[in-house]
Amino acid sequence: MIKMIVGLGNIGPQYEQTRHNTGFMIVEQFAKHHDLKIKTRKMNAKMGSTFINGDKVLVVEPTTFMNDSGIAVKPLKDYFGVSTENIVVVHDDMDLPIGKIRIKDKGSAGGHNGIKSLINNLGTEAFTRIRVGIAHPDKSNTVVNYVLGRFSKDQLPLFKRAGDDAVNALDDWLEGMTISDLENRYN
């Protein structure tokens, strides 16, 4: 079986370590945990692959920018024959506090343009997401400036905890834990 883990973010050095690149940071942490390099360029994405528990696992970072993530994921899904239920997408979520993750197996985009692009290109809302909290900006900051900004020194330990939880959830998923059990454990 082939499974795909997709981290959402924006390419380029100016976006590295920004809140909106939470998905990239988490899948890179996952890859490091599994001694995997995300470097192959294929169909508008950087990716790496390995075998975990007998399954081929693709770790993907779209290079299309956040709002067009589906343009990269759909061709890879089709090329490798990955079923939608074997895709997990990791992304930032302003509706969650920093340090919290939420797992859900389907749903609307909730205002997230990267998820909206995936839904439009995959033709379904039925794929698993690991939403990683980045919190809302305060009144003195715009949403764009906030999501493209970096975590403060005080926020970094909370973000690290969320990253550890997300990587553990990915490992549990790859070991066969059901989405329902993952939701009960991590939400």
Secondary structure by P-SEA (a helix, b strand, c coil): cbbbbbbbbbbcccccccccaaaaaaaaaaaaaaccccccccccccbbbbbcccbbbbbbbbcccccaaaaaaaaaaaaaccccccbbbbbbbccccccbbbbbccccccccaaaaaaaaaacccccccbbbbbccccccccaaaaaaccccccaaaaaaaaaaaaaaaaaaaaacccaaaaaaacc
